């Protein structure tokens, strides 16, 4: 058995940074993720005037419940969707003029559902180029609050941004949601808000967020369940055993449910209170699975799929088309280049069994494409990548980590 520690959760780190900035007092974040996305988020907070001190293993953030301490700021959010969607909402709760821009990749991704909701709440914001996308400028005068409707069919991050800022509004928020995807990420948000002192009420498709603000915490960051999916998939593919500590039955992260997919395919899975273990049995069965709620692990399964003994069909993942790239098409493109038979539709992909040949994987600047096909590379020696460095977004040390895993397992 190989025990492997994976980096902290990107989703939890981003939410914790927002909550710490909004809280009354000094919050300490233990073992946060060190990556380009989280570095960009922390830098964004610094530009907004927050005191952010980053030491090894612990970040200390002095909160400002009234919104950003700065009266004006230019924030560049890099490739980070969380920073691009959460920070404008945080800025709107303050007083001042704040401009947000991002990389070309992030500029292509939508923010319209969030900015339309903020406008409905009276926030003065302008998209400087294409409507519904960055760059944007916020002339903040605080947020009164009230009732709004939100389409969350493209990303749960729009809902999370509004939930997080709700306690900083004068009257709270009542958010009626349609088309929500990635529900487990919303559950992470609600659990973390609760830890920082705010209880959100839910009535069907409506979330009621009270005003009143947050209290600073000493907060440990869980290992990243999406990153752990690569370790678990590797074990299932290579017929080895891998244990990830810190991801047990009490985890907040829905992406740990990926191991249930591996179990259905034939792997042995054991989850205790504080760890999860996957053992490959030498056989992977075909499967049809709805991955709407764990769509970040869709590429992991897609790259693994050719090694199953029957077709693998992944359904209800339209939102993966508006991630760092169109992940459905990126997976299909790379699998076809490897000689694998693939069919796709608006929100699904079906992969036939095959023997992938080694090719240069087109990463499309997407960390999850690179890491997923690196897993499959355990059975396809000679696989290379056109942009191996894109993994810096969430796991800068991934390639060294995976090379050591291959050496340990002798595969």
FENBELRA-V828481 format. One line per field, one symbol per residue. ss: DSSP state (@ for helix, = for strand, . for the rest). burial: 1 if it has 16 or more other ideal C-beta (glycine too) atoms within 10 Angstrom, else 0. Layout:
ss=???
burial=???
This chain:
ss=.==....=.@@@@@@@@@@@@@==.=====.....@@@@@@@@@@@@...=====..=====.........=====....@@@@@@@@@@@@..=======..@@@@....@@@@@@@@@...====........======....======.....@@@@@@@@@@......======....@@@@@@@@@@@@@.....===..====....==..===..=.@@@@@@@@@@@@@@..=====........@@@@@@@@@@@@..====...=====.......====.@@@@@@@@@@@@@@......====..@@@@@....@@@@@@@@@@@....===....===........==.....@@@@@@@@@@.......==..@@@@@@....@@@@@@@@@@@@..
burial=000101111111111111111111001110111111111111111111110101000011111110111100101111111111111111111101011111101100111011111100101010000000111111010110100101010111111111111111100111101001110111011101100111010000001011101111101011111111111111111101111101100011111111101100111010100011111100010110101111111111111111110001111111111011101101111110010101010011111111010010111111111111111111110010101001111111011011001000100
